[in-house]
Amino acid sequence: MPYVIGRSPVITEKFKIIDRVAKTDSSVLITGESGTGKEIFAEQIHLRSPRSDASFVRVNCAAIPEGLLESELFGHVRGAFTHAVSNRKGRFELADNGTIFLDEIGDMPLALQAKILRVIQEKAFEKVGSDVTITVNVRILAATNRNIKAMVDKGEFRSDLYYRLNVVPLHIPPLRQRAEDIPELASFFLSKFSKVNKKDFRGFSQDALEAILTYSWPGNIRELENCVERACVIAGGKWIKREDLFLNIADGTQGVMGGILDGAPGGARNLKTATNVFRANFIRKVLDENQWNQTEAAKALDIQRTYLSKLMKELNIKRDKE
């Protein structure tokens, strides 16, 4: 499962939701920053559903010009507009009995939103230039990196469509909030691009691993993938070094991860040690920000309070005496 690799508690919880939701036909609105892998999570819902043998059709609402989006979604008949030289099926028709994924739904024009609402309610639509009604059996998943509720409040997004899409909300956390998964993701991408570039890397050097764990990854998994791919192209030898990554750790982009490896025992930091040091320092920082209120800290970390207490014991996290 590319991009969805991870065993952090927050990702484990997301997959519990996915497994429950997948068995239904309910609409799911997937939110999260750019690069967090929303499309991959949508695909996982489809693959775990009774519709898995049918099509999973993707539509990037932000990438298709407004004048063409209706035709892309619903199709058109010959002569409907200039250059419409033949009948054409739209994405909804192609997704019949399967799943359609409307990515960047927040960029969909208001006029089209009404037609999407009709498909959800009536399972019906007409092609551009036609008055023949077509019915489909389609499950709708949508995703956005925008605050749709705020757009609704401003009149920039239809409230009725929002509530139809948001039957099950699924928020994908940024990589900086699931940093336990970073080493595994980096290793996955290293293996992937080693094969692509016909190279035999053994792994990341100690300084490269420190850089990967220190950087805040504002571009999330997409940026991590790009970084590792570039390193695989540039690096020589058997190990990816810090300079191969081209990460500006000291330019202010390190954010909440700055100094996470401080206090690691000795000079030799293996992967397990580095990850545990990160986890301890990251959790401590969140606890400090919440005056060591474990309930509030657990909410900020998006984990259960009982799991936070367990981690604090495992990682020997204690409040400093004042």
VENUR-V782758 format. One record per helix or strand of 3 or more residues. SS is the DSSP state (a for helix, b for strand). FROM is the first residue (numbers start at 1). TO is the last residue. If there is no record, write none. Layout:
ss=SS from=FROM to=TO
ss=SS from=FROM to=TO
This chain:
ss=a from=9 to=22
ss=b from=28 to=31
ss=a from=38 to=47
ss=b from=56 to=60
ss=a from=66 to=74
ss=a from=91 to=94
ss=b from=99 to=103
ss=a from=105 to=107
ss=a from=110 to=122
ss=b from=124 to=126
ss=b from=133 to=135
ss=b from=139 to=144
ss=a from=148 to=153
ss=a from=159 to=165
ss=b from=168 to=171
ss=a from=175 to=177
ss=a from=179 to=196
ss=a from=206 to=214
ss=a from=220 to=234
ss=a from=242 to=245
ss=a from=249 to=253
ss=a from=255 to=257
ss=a from=271 to=289
ss=a from=294 to=301
ss=a from=305 to=314
